[in-house]
Amino acid sequence: MNRTEARMVAEELAKLIKPEIRKMVIDMTVSETEGFISASEAAEYIGMSKQTLYNKISEIPHVKFGRILKFQKSQLKKYING
């Protein structure tokens, strides 16, 4: 299969995939390839003080690297949008 044929097959598959599944795949891809931001950056991104972010940390998606909290913008966006 040459490159043109492969592209045509990919385009046809894209048409067949349901929009919800396509969105999930895109979201997962973005999430996996996106970097992490600091607590200060996350607080600014979601529009709250750093202290408020720490007070609500049980509600806010994050990961811990040792004692350091890190955040992904895509997860914060989902948190904001509810």
N, C-alpha and C positions, 0 to 999 in steps of 0.2 A: 504494500500500500504506500503510495507516495504522499507527500505532504498535502497536496490539494485534496486528495481523497479523504485523508484523515480529518482535514478541516471541515469538509462537507459532512462527514459522519458526526463530528462533534456538534456542528450547528443543528443537525437533525435531532440529535439527542437532547440538546438544550431546549428545543421546541416541545419535546415530549415530556420533559420534567415539569411537574406541577410547580406553580409559582411559590407555594409555601416551602416545598423541599428546596427549591433553588435558593430562597432567602436563608434557610437554615444552613445550607452548604456555604454560602457566602459569609454568613455570620461566623461560622466555625473557622473558616479560612482566615478571616480578618483577626479573630481572637487568637489563633495559633501563631500568626506571623507578627502581631503587634507587640511592641515593647511595653515595659512597665513604667509607671510614673510614681513619684514619691507621694507621701501623705500631703505635703504642702501643695504640690501640683494638683492632686486629687481634690483637695478642699477648694482650691480656686476654681477648678473645672466645674464642680457641682454647686458653687456659690455659697459656701459656708466657711466658717472659721476652722482652723485646724483643730481647735479644742472641741468644737461641735462634732467634727468628723470623728474624733476619738471617742466622744461620748456616745455616738450612734454606731460605733464600729460593728456591733453585732448585726446590724441591718445592712451594712454596706459590703458588697463583695470585694474581697481582698485576698492576698496570699501573704504568708510570712516567710521571710528569708532570715532565719535566726530570729533576732529581735526586731527586724526591720519590716514594716508593712509596705507592700507594693500594690498598685492598682492598675487595671487595664481600662482605658477610656471606653471601650465597647461595653464592658460590664457596668461602668458608671452610668453610661447613657441609658442602659436598660433600667438601672435603679431609679434614675431621674424620671423616666417615662412611666414607671410603675408597671 
